[in-house]
C-alpha cells in the first residue's frame, strides 16, 4: 500500500506566536469581525474612561473621507516616557502588547478606579487589525507622536515641546482598519451614533460629537450630544409607549468605610418605566461599556424591583387569592436604562457583552430595593397602579400554565416522600435538583427558592443502568423516585415518549465538587442518556457546578474584605494571582476546601449554586458529537465487558489526569 507522506512533527514544529500575531491569526477571539465598529469602540472607550475618571469633558469622533476614523479627547494624555521595567516607551507598549494597560492597578494609587477597558487587550487589538494607526499625545507641555503599520512601529516615538499657543492636554488617535479582517469595511452609522449618544447620556455635562467628512468636498456634517438630564431624558425620548406611572429613577454609590463588600464609588444609576403595551427599551452599561447581553447588574435591578413591588403589594393586601407573583411579572413590562459602576468588572469574553461579576447583583439590588420601596410608599396611588399591572401579568401567566396542566392525565402517581416540591407548575421557571446525600439536601431545601426549585435527595451512588433492562429499572428505589418525580416514563432514543407529564423545565444534577461527586454525575448522566434521552435532546438536563474552594480575602486598596469562591485548582490559582496584583500580601488570605455540599450553609449554597443569576449551570447535550459517538463513549466507560478498553484508556491518558485521593 502506498504511504502518504506526512510532515515532520518535531521540536521545530511548535510555533510560538509573539506580540500581536495571535490577534491577526484569530481576530474573532478578540473582537467582532462583521465590521470594524468594535475596534473603533475600544479607542472611544479609552476616551470615555478619562471622562469617567473626571479628567475630560470632550470626545470628538471623525469619520474621514479616506476611510480612517479619528478619536480626540481632552483627558490626561497617555504617558510616553520609558516604562520602568520594560525600558520601552509606555505609549508603544499600550499599542503593541497584549495584556498591558493602566486599568489593572485598582489600588489607592491606581490611575483608574473605574473603567471599562479591563482586559488589557483593547487598543492593541485595534492596532493589530489596522493598516495604519497614528497617535498624538499632548501632556505636561510636550507633544508626542508615534505611528504603527499592521501593529508594528512604523514611525518611532518623537517628542517635541508644545508651541506657545498649544496648551491643550489629551490624546488623538487616527486608525485605518484593515478591511481583510472584517466581513464589511463599512462602519454601521446607526450603531455608532447610538454608542456615542449613550456615552453622552451616561456622562452628563460631557460633550460627544461625530463629524463625517464628505469625499471630494471640504464640507463636513457634525452631530453633537450633551445631556444635562441624563438617563431620564434619554428614556423618555426613546419610549415607544406612555408609561403607566411616572418614571422611577435614582442613583446611589458606596461611601467611604461601608462594610457591605462594596468599594467606595461602586453603585448604580437607573431610570425605569413601566408600560402596558408596546416594545420595551432595555439598555445597561458597566463603567460606560454597553452590555447588550445584560448580566448580573440587570439581574440585580430585576431582583430589587421584584422585592420592592412584592413587599408593597403584600403590605397593602392587594394580591387576589390564588395568585402568586414571579419576578418576570414585575420585570416583564419594565423598560430601563441602567448604568453601574463596578470596581473590577468580570465580563463574558473580550467584547464585554455580558457582565458576570457575582457581587454586581447584590450591589444593584441593595440600592434599588429600598429606593423603590420608599418611592412607592410615598406615592401610594402610583404604587396601586403598578400593582394592578403586575397582578394582571401574573394572572395571564397562570392561566397559560393552567391550560397546559389540564392537558396532562389525571392519573398522577404518588410523589416520593423525600421530594421537597416547588410551588410553581410552570415549566419555564420550575426546576428540580437531584442532590447527593441527605445533609446536602437539607442545605438545598433551606437555601432554595421554594416557589420554583424542588429538591430530591439521593442516598449513596445510583445504580449503573447502562446494561439494565428498562422493565427492571423500577426495582431500584432511587431510579423509581427520579422517574416518578419527573413525571416521564423511561424510553429509548427512537421512541416518542409522552412528555406532557414532565413536571420540571430543568433537571439539575447537584453533587459534590470532588471525585466522588463526579462519579455520581456520570452515573446519573448514564441513566438519562440510556433511559431518558429525550430529556437531554430537548434541553431539560443540566449539571450544577458548586465551588470546591472558598477564599477569605483581606482588604486591598479600595476593596473591602470579601469571600471569593473557586470552582477548582485552576480558578483558585487565578484568584490568588488576582489578589496579589491588587496588593494583598502573600498569605494574608485564608483558603477553605469544601469536603462536600453538606458543609455549605444555605446562604452559601444559594449564592454559589442555586441562584439562577449567579450560579454556573451546564446544559447537557450530545449535539456536537452526535448520539452514536456519545453512546460509544458511554459504552467504553460504563459497559461491563469493556474493562480491557478502559484499562487501555487509562494507560494511554492516565498521566494527563491529577488524581484526587
N, C-alpha and C positions, 0 to 999 in steps of 0.2 A: 504494500500500500504506500503511495507516495506520501511523504511527510510534509506538513505545512510549516513553512519557515516562520518562526516566531522571533520577535525582537528580544534582545538580551535583557534579562532582568537582573541588575547588579547594583552595587552601591551608587554608581553614577546615574542610575535610572531615577533616583529620588531627586525631584526638583524642589528647591526652596524658593517660594515667591517672596520677593523683597519689596519694601517701600509700598507703592500704590498698585503693584501688579495684581494682588488679589481682587481689587475693585475692578480693574479692567478685564480680568478673566471672568468674573462672575458679578457683573454690576447689579443684577436682580437681587443679590443677597444684601445689598446696601441701600438701595433706593428703588423707587418706581421707575420702570423703563418704558412706560407708554408715552411719556413726553418729559421734557426737562423741568417741569414745574417744581418737583421736589428738590432737585439740586439747587435751584434758584432760591427756594424757600429756606434752605439751610443758611444762606447768606442773609436773607431777610430776618430770620430768627436770631442771628447773632446781633443784628442792629437792634431788634426788639429787646433782647436781653440787656443791652446797655440802657435802654429807656426804662425797662422794668427795674433795673438797679438804681434808677434815679439820676443817670448821667447823660441823658439825651432827651430832646424834645422834638426831633425831626427825623423822619425816614423818607427818603426820596428814591423811588424806583423809576428807571428809564428803560423803555424798550427802544433800542437804537435801530436805525434803518438797516444796518449791516447784519442784523440778527443777534447782536450781543445784548446783554442785559446789565445795567448798572444799578448798584445799590449804594446809596450815600447816607451816612448818619453823622450826628454831631456828638457822639459818645467820647470816651476817653482815648480812643485810638489803640490799636493792637501794639503791644510793646515790640520794639525791633532791635533791642540790644542782644548781646550774646546770652544764651541760656547758661546758667552757672555750671550745669553738669555736662550738657552736650557740646558746649562751646560752638554752637551754631546759632545764627540769628533766630530769635523766637518767631518772628514773622514767617520765616522759611519753614520752621518746624510745624507751625499751625496748619500750613497748607500742603505739606508733603509727608506728614507722618500720621498714620492711623493711631487712634487712642492717645492723642495728645491734645491738651486744651486747658483753659483756665477755669473749668467748671467742675473739676473733680474735688478741689480743695474746699470742703464745706466747713472748715474750722472758723474760729472767730476772725482770723486774718484773711479769709478767703476772698477772692476778687468778686465772686458772685454768690450771694446767699441763695437766691432763687433764679433758676434759669431753665430753659427748655433743652438746650444742647447739652446732653449729659453723657452721651456715649463716646464722645471724643473722636468720631469719625466723620462728622458733618461736612465742613468745608473742604476737608482733604478729599472727600468723595467728589465734591463739586469740581475740584481741581483735576482729579484723575480722569473725569469724563468730559473735560473741556479741551478744545483745540488750543485755546489761549485763555489765560486769566491774569489780569493786572490788578495790583493792589497799591493804593496810595494812602499813607497814614500821616495825619497831622498830630503831633504830640510834643509837648514841652518845648515849643518854639522851633521844632525841626520838622522837616518833611522827608519821609522815607518812601521809596518806590521799589517795587520788585515785580517781575513778570515771569510767568510759567507757560510752558507749552507741553501739552499731553502729560501734565503732572510733574514735569521736571523743570528745574530753574532754567529759564531762557535768558533772562537779564538779571544779573546778581543785584543784591540789595545796594541801593545808592541812597545816601543820606545827605541832605543839604540843610542849610539854615533857612528858616522861613523868611519870606520877604517882610519888609516893614509894614506892609498893609495886610499881611496874611496872618491873622492871629487866631484863626479857627483851630478846632480840635475835632477829631473824628476819623472815620475810615471810609474810603471809597473803593468799591470792588467792581470790576467790569469783567464779565465772563462770556466767552463764546462756547456754548455747549456743542459737543461733537455729535453730529446727527447719527453717526453709525451706531451709537449706543442706545438710541431711542427709536421706538416704532414710528413716532412722528416728531419732527423737529419744531413744530409749532407749539407755542405756549397757549394753553386754554385760557383765553382772556377772561371769561366769566369766572373761572375758578381763582384766577389771580386777583381780580377785583374783589371777590368775596373774602379772600385771605387778607388783603390789605385793609379793607373796610373793617374786618373783625379785629385787626390789631388796633385800629383807632378806637373802636368801641371799648376794648378791654383796657386801653390806656388813656383815660380821659385827659385832655389837655395836650396830648402828643399829636402832631400834625403828620399825616401819612399821605403821600402823593404818588400818582402814577402818570408818567409822561410817555406818550407814544409818538415817536418820530415818523414822519411820512417819507417814503423813498422818493428821491429826486426833488424834495422840497425842503425849504428851511422852516416851514411851519411845523408845529407840534401840538398835539392835543393833550391837555392836562386835566386830570381829576384829582380832587383833594378832599380828604376827610379829616375832620377834627370834631369829636363828640365831647360835649361837656356833660350831657345827661347820662352817658354810659349805657349800661345794659338795658335800662328801661326804654330809652328812646329807640334803641335798636329792635327790641322785641315788639314794641307797639307798631313800628313801621312794617315789620315782616309778618305779623299775624294775619292769616287768611280769614279769620272769623272773629267776631266780637267776643271778648271774654265774659264768662258768666258772672264773675265778681272782679273787683279791681285787682291789678297785678300785685302779687306778693313778692316783695323784694327785700334784700338785706345783705349785709356783709359782716363778717366777724373774723378776726385774726388773733392768734395766740399772743398774749403779752409776755413780758419777761418774767421768768420764775414760775410759769404754770407747770403743773405736775401731771398733766394728762397724757404724757408721752408725745406731746406736740412741741415742736421747736418754735422759738419766737418768730413771729411773722407768718407762720403757717395758718391756713384758713381758707375761706372761700367768699366770693360774692355771687349772688344769684338773683334771678328775676324769673318768676313763674306765672304763667297764665293758664287758666282752666277754661276750655271751650267745649260746647255741647256737640259741635259737629265740625266738619272740615278737616283739612290736613293739619298735621302737627309740625311745629318747628322745634327742633331739639339740637342745640349746639353746646358742646362742652370744650373746655380748654384747661390745660395744666401749664402754668407758667407761660401763658400765651400760645402754647402749641395746641393746634386743633386736634382733638381726639375724636375722629369721625366714627370710630367703633366703640366709643364710650369707655367704660371701665369702672373701677371701684369708686371713683368720685361721683359718677352718676348713680351708682348703687347706693351711696351714702345719701344723696338727695332723695332718692326713692324711699329709702328706709326712714328718713326724717319726716318726709311728707306723710307717709302712711301712719307712723306712730302718732303724729300730732292730730291728724284728722280722725283717726280711730278714737283717740282719747277724747276729742271734742264730742263726737257722736255718742260715746258711752256716758260722758258727763251730763249731757242733756237728754239722755234716754231717747234718742231718735231712731234707733235701729229696730225695724219691724221684726216680729217673731219669726224665727226660721231663716233669717238672712245672716250670712257670715261674710265678713269683709276679707278681701285679699289685697295685697299691695298693688296689684295691677288695676284694681277697681279705682284706686286713687290716682295712680300714675298714668293710667290708660288715656286720659283726656288732658294731660298736662303738656303744655309747651314751655320750654325753658331755655335760658342762656345761663350757663354755669362756668365760672372762672375760678379754678382752685389754685392755690399756691402751696406747693409741696417741696420741702427742702431737698429731698433726694428721690425724685420720682423714678419708679421702675416701669418702663414701657414694654409692650409686647413687640419685639422686633425693632430694627433700626428706624423704620419710618414712623414710629411713635403713634400709631393709630389708636391704641388702646392702653389705658393706664392699668397696671397690675398691682400697684402698691397697696398692700393689705390695710395699712393704717389709714389710707385715704377715706375708706368707707366710714370709719368711726369719726374721723376728723370732720367730714362734711355733715354727717348725721347729727353729731353732738352740737353743732352750731345751728342747723336748720330747724331741728325739732322744737327746742324751746322758743325760738323766734316765731315760728308759725303758731304754736300753742298760745303765746301771748297775743299775737295778732288776731287770731280767731276769737278769743275771749274778749278782746277789746271791740270787736265788730261782730256781734253775735248774729245779726241778720245775714251778713255775708257768709258767716260760718254755716248757717242753716241752708243757704242756697247751695253751697259747696257740698254739704252733707246729702242734700237731695240728689245732686248729680251723681255722687259716689254710690249711693244706695241703689239708684236706677241701674248703674253699671253692674253692681253685684247681682241684682235680680235678673238682669239679662243673661249674665254668665251662668247663674244657677239653673235657669230654665233650659239653656242649651245643654248643660250637663245632665239634667233630668231626662231629656229626650233620649240621650244615649243609654242612661240607666234603664229606661223602660224597655229598650230593645233586648236587654240581657234576659236570660232564662230565669224563672222563679225558683228552680230547684238549686239553691245555693248550699254547698257543703258547709258544715260547721267549721269555723276558722280555728286554727291551732290555738290552744290556751296560752302559749308563751308569746304569741304575736301581740305586740302593742300597736294597735292600728292607728291610722291618722283619721282626721275628721273629714277631709276632702274626698270626693269621689271623682274629681276632675283629673283626667289623665295628663292634662297639660301641666299640672302642678305637683301631683302626689308622687311619692317615691318610697320604696322600701329598702332598708339596709339589712343585708344578711351579715350578722355580726358574729365574730369569733368569740365564744365564751360568754358566760353569764355576767362576769364583772364588767367587761366592756359593754355588754348590752345594757347594764344598769346606767353607766355614764351616758350612753347614747340616748336612753329613754329620758334622762333628766335634761340633756343638752339639746335635744331635737326641737324642731318646730312642730308641735303636736297637730297643727292644722293640716300640714302637708306631708309629714315624714313619719313612716311606720318603721318599727324595729322588730326583727325576728332573730333572736339569739340562737346560735347553733352549738351543740355540745360536741367537742372534740373535732376530729377530722372527718369530713364527709366521705362516704364510700367512693372508691374509684369505679365509675359507672361506664367506662369505655366499652367493656365487654359484657355488661349486664343487659339481659333481655328486657324489653320495655314492660312486659307484663309482670316482671319481678321487681320493678323499681320500688313499688309502694310497700314492699316488705321492710324497707329501711325507713324508720320513723322520720329522720331528718329530711329525706327527699320527699316523703309524703307531705310533710308540713310545708315545705317550699312550694310544691305544686298546688296545694290547696290554698295557700296564702296568695299565690299569684293569680289563681283562677284560670289556669291554662293547663290542658292535658299534655302529657309527653307526646312527641311526634317526630317524624323524620324530615330530612331536607326536601323530599319530593312531595310531602303531604301538604294539604291546605287546612290547617287546624282552625278551629273556631276561636278567634282571639277577642270576641265580643265580651267575654267574661274577664278579660285582663283587668286587674284591679289597680295597677300602678304603671305610670308612664315611664318611670325609671326603676330598674332593679340594680341596686348598688352593692357590690361585694366589698365589705369592710373588714379587713383583717390587720393583724399587727404588721409593722414595717420591717420585721425580721425574716429569717429564712423560713421558720415555721409558718408565718403568715403568708409568705409567697407560695408555700406548698398548698395551703388551704385555698388560695386563689386559683391555683392550677386545677385542683380537684373540682371546684365549683365551675370553672370555665369548661372543664371536660363535661360536666353534667349538662350545661346549657348548650354546648356545641353539639353533643351527641344526641340529646333528647329534647331540647327546646331550641332548635336552630333558628326558627322563625323570629324568636325574640331578639336574637343577635342581628339577623338580617334586617329587621325593621328598626334597629337602633334603640332597643329598650334596655340593653345590658351595659353596665358601667363598672369600673374598678375605682374605688376611692383610694387616695394616696395620703395617708396620715404621715406626719413627720416622725423621724427617728430621734432627732436631737432638739433640745431647747437651749438657747444661749441667753444668759442674763448679762446684757451688755451695760457697761458703765456710761456715765455722761461723757460726751466728747464734743468739744466745741459748742455749737448751739443745740446739739442733740441731747435731750434728756435721757436718763436710763431707759432701757427698752428690753422687751423679750423678743427674741428672733428665733424662728423655727426653721429647721433644715431637714430636707427630705432624706438625704443620705450623706455619705462621707464627702462627696464632691461638693455638695451645696454647703456643708459645714466649713470646708476649707475656703470656699469662696466668700462666705460670710465673715470668717475671721480675717481674710485679706482685706475685706472692705472696712472692717473695724480698725485695722492697723492704719489704713490710708486716711481714715477720719480722725486719727490722732489718739486712739485708745492705746494705753500701754500694754505691752505683752504680758499676758497672764492676769490682767485686771478683770477679765470676764470669767464666768463660770459656765461649764457645759454639763448639761444633764442628758442622759440617754434613756428614752422611754423603753422599758422592758416589754411593755405591751400597752394596748389601748386602755386597759383597766387602770393604768397608772395616771391617765389623764383625768382631770376633773371635768365636769360637764361643760364649764365655760371654755376650757382649752379645746375640748373636742369639737364644740360648736365653731369656735373661731378658725380652727385649722382644717377641719374635715367635713363638717356638716353644713355650714353656712354657704348657700348657693353662690353668694357674691365673692367669697374669698377662698373657697376650697379648690382643690385640684381633683377633678373627676375625669377619668379617661374613658372615652367611649370604646366599646369592644366591637371590632369589625374584622372581617376577612377580605374586605373589598380589594386591598392592594394585591394580595397573593392569590385570591380565589379559593373557593370552597375545597377543591380537591387537594391543593397544596397544603392548606391548613389541616385537612384530615390526615395527610401524610405525616405532618409534624406530631399531631396528637397520637397517631398510631405508634410512632417511634418512642414517644415519651411515656405513654400510658399502657400500651399493649403488653400482655403477659408474656407473649412469645418473642418479645423484642429486646430481651436482655443483652444479646450479643451486639445489637445495633447501638444500644445505649452505652455499653462499655466502650465501643469504638468511638462514639461521640465524645465521651469523657476523656479518652486517651488523646484524641486529636486536639480538643479545645479546652481541656481541664486547666492548663496553665493560664488561660485568659480570665479565669474567674477567681476572685478572692473569696474563700470560703469562710463564712461566719459560724464558728463553732463555740 
